[in-house]
Amino acid sequence: MDDDLVLETERLRLRRYRLGDVDALAPMFADAEHMRYYPAPFDREQTRSWVEDQLERYERDGFALWVIEDPATGAVVGTCGPA
């Protein structure tokens, strides 16, 4: 079992962020519509910093946001979780 796994259904897999997620998340976080509730979209370095912040929160707080994956393909399709 994946230690990063939070929850899996037939349609979705929720898991902890990994530093390797930056490539998949950068285009999503650069999209103005996706980031409409943030002050501005993120560039690649801001995305990397975001992922690093989530990793720190797992250690410090025991929880943070999660990646949503398509279990059939492993593609990152979003993020969610307790704020």
Number of C-alpha atoms within 10 A of each C-alpha: 4 6 7 13 14 13 10 14 9 8 9 16 21 23 21 20 23 14 13 10 14 21 12 13 21 18 15 20 22 17 14 14 12 13 14 10 9 11 8 13 20 21 14 16 11 15 21 19 15 18 22 16 14 21 19 14 14 15 10 10 9 9 16 19 20 22 22 23 19 17 15 10 7 11 13 18 14 16 16 12 13 7 6
